[in-house]
Structure formats: C-alpha cells, structure tokens
Amino acid sequence: MQPDSLSFIFLNAFLINNFVLALFLGLCPFVGVSQKLETAVPMGIAVIVVMFVASVCAYAINLVLVRFGIEYLRLISYIAVIASAVQLVEMTIKKFSPTLFRMLGIYLPLITTNCAILGMALFQTFNDYSFGQSLIYSLGAGAGFTLALTLMAGLREKLQLANLPDSATAAAISFMLAGLLSLTFMGFAGLGS
C-alpha cells in the first residue's frame, strides 16, 4: 500500500495512528462521554462532522495563508474555524435533538478545545495533503475517534454488570481499560511500514 494512497491515509488515521489510543489526543471527551453507548456514538458523529468541516476550512485557509506568506497565523485561524464549526454542530443538535444536547452536556462545547481536531488540521497541513487526501484523513481520524469512544463505552457498560473489588473504582478501572486499549492499538504501528 502506497503511503500517499487514500486507503492508506484513511487506515493510518483510523487505526495505525488513532488520535485517542495511539497519539493520546482528545482524551477529555474520550473519558467523559464514554460511559454509555447512547452518548458515545452521537458524540463521535459530532466529532466526525466537526473534523470534516475543520479539514475543508483548514485546507482553504492554508492556501490563503501560504499565498500571502503569513503562515504564522495558521494556529489562530484553525482555532477560530474549529470554534465556529462546533457552534454550528451544537446549535444543530440543540434544535433537532434537545435530549441528546442535554445528555452530551458540557462535553459538546468541549469539542472546541479538543486537541484531536486541532491536531488533525495541523497534521494534514504539515503532511502537505491534497484536498482529497485532507478529506479522507479527516474522515479516518473522526472514524477512529468514534471507534475509540464506542469501544470504551461498550467496555464500561459491560463492567457495570461485573462484580469488581472495591479497589477498582470507576475512574481506576476506566484508566486501566484505556491503557489496555491503547496497548492494543499500538500493535497496529507495524502496519505503517
């Protein structure tokens, strides 16, 4: 598989360099929203939408900034775009699903400060991806984020039914699960070579 092929770019962002479990980006919503599948999946979809919009905008902004030689404004420009995209998603969810809006709570606005989204915009810029490659990269990164949220939520729901010792509190067992998932995903690192 060629490193610049669309399938490799998607697989790289989805599994090999999963933003949450391999690069450790976006851990706040990963730990906070992954208690139930009914909140993890919509949060993952919201992150995919925000990543897609941020990718399109970051690509266009980067073209303009390079054209005028003001690349030093990338970071602040990307942050403004991400905040705007999150506001758009938040207003849409609030309008069409108020119960989901209440279930996601504070974690929905926290997508704004989600370093996975900013990292995606910066990584696609520094890898010098074309427009199509940027879109595939953002979809792979968002799908990988959703996969991590869904896996963690499923495991946490199963653990609620298990008899655990008192020393295994909810936070402790969650971090142990996250570590084991991360070790599992680090095993995909060999696919990239």
N, C-alpha and C positions, 0 to 999 in steps of 0.2 A: 504494500500500500504506500503510495507516494505521500510525503508529508504535506504537500500542498493540495491534495485532493480533498474534495468536500466531505467525503465519507470519513477520511482520517481526521479532519478538523472537528467534525461532529463527535466522533468517538473519543478524541483527545479531550474535549471539553466535558463530555458526558461521563466517561469512566476513568480514563488514564489520569487526567489532571482535574478530577472532580473538585469544584470550588470549595465545597464544605469538607469532604472527607480526605482530600489529598493536599489541598492548598490552605485549608483552615480559614477560609473567608466566609463571612455570613453566618457566624456561629450564634449570634443573638436570636434571630428567628428560628434557627435550627433547634436550639434548646427550648425556646419559649413556646413555639407553636406546635411542636411535635408530640403533644400529649394525646391527641386524638386524630384519627384519620379524617374526620369530618372538617377539621380546621386545617390540617396539613396539606391536603390536596388543593383546596381553593387558594391557600397562601402560595403554594408552588405555581399555580396557574397565574396568579397576580405577579409573581416574580418573573415568570416567562414573558408576560406582556411588557412589563417594565424594562426587562433586558432587551427585548426586541426593539422597542421604541428608542431606548437609550443607544442601542447599536446603530440604528439608522441615523439618529441625530449626531452621534459622536463621529460617524464617518463623514457626514456633511460638514460638521464644524471643523474637523481636522483638515479637510480640503481648503476651507476658507482661511484657517489659521496659517497653514503652510504657504498658501498663495501670497499672503501679506507678510510672511516672515515673523509672525507673532505666536509661535508655538508655545511660548511660556504661559499663555492663557488657557492651555488645554484643561488643566485640573479644575479651575474655577468654572470654566464653560461646561465641562461634563457634570459637575456637581449641580449647576443650575438646571441643566436638562433633566437629570435624574429626579430632582425635586419636583419639577413640573410634571414629569411622567407619573410619578407616584401620586401627586394630587389628582391627576386625571383618572387614574385607576381607583383611587379612594372615593372620588365623587361618583364614579360609575357604580361601584359596589354599594355605596350608601343609597343610591337611587333605586337600584334594581333588587337588592337583597339586604334590607336593613338587619335581618337576623344574623347573616354572615358578617356584616360590618361590626355588629356588637360582639360576635364570637371572636373575631380576629383582634379586637380591642386595640391596644397600644402597638401591637406588632405590625399593623398595616402601615402607619406612618413611619415606623422604624425602617421600612424598606428604603427610605430616603438615605439613611445613614448606613445602609447595608454595603459593606465594603466589597462584597461579591459583585455587585452591579458596577461600582466604580472600577474595580479590578478588571472586569470584562471589557469595559470601554478602553481602559489603558492598555490591556494586553492586545486587543485587536489592533490598536494604533501602533504599538511597538513591534508587532509581528508583521506590520505593513500588509494587512489583509485587503483584498479587493472588496467591493461592495457585497458580492455574493458570498464570499468567504466570511465576511463580518456577520452577515445574517445567519449563516449556518453555525458559526461559532456561538452567537448569542442564543440560538435555539438549543444547541448542545449544552451550553452552560446552564440555561434555565431548566432543561430537562434533567440534568444531573442534580441540580439543586432540589428539584421536585422529587427525584428518586431518593435522595438522602433524607428529605423530610418524611416521605412516605414510609421508608424502611424503619426509621426511628420511631415514627408514630405507631406503626404496627407492632414493633417490639415492645414499646411501652404499654400498649393496650393489653398485650399478652401477659406482661409482667404484673399487671394489676390483678390478674386472676391467680397468680402463683403465690405460694406460701414462702415468703422471704424472711430471713432473720432480721431482727430489729436493727442490726448494724448496717443493713443495706437500705438506707433511706432512699427516698425518691430521687434526690439530687445525686447521691453517690452512685446508685445503680444506673442512672441516666448517663453519667460521665463514663462509667465503665463500658456501657454499651456503645457510646460514641467512640471510645478508644478502640474497641474491637472492630467496629465498622470501618474505622479509619485504617486499621491494620489490614483489613480485608481489601480495601480499595488501593492500598499501597502495593498490593500484589499485582495490580494491573500495570504498574510502571514499566514492566518489561515489554508490554505491547508497543510502546512508543519507539522502540529502537529498530 
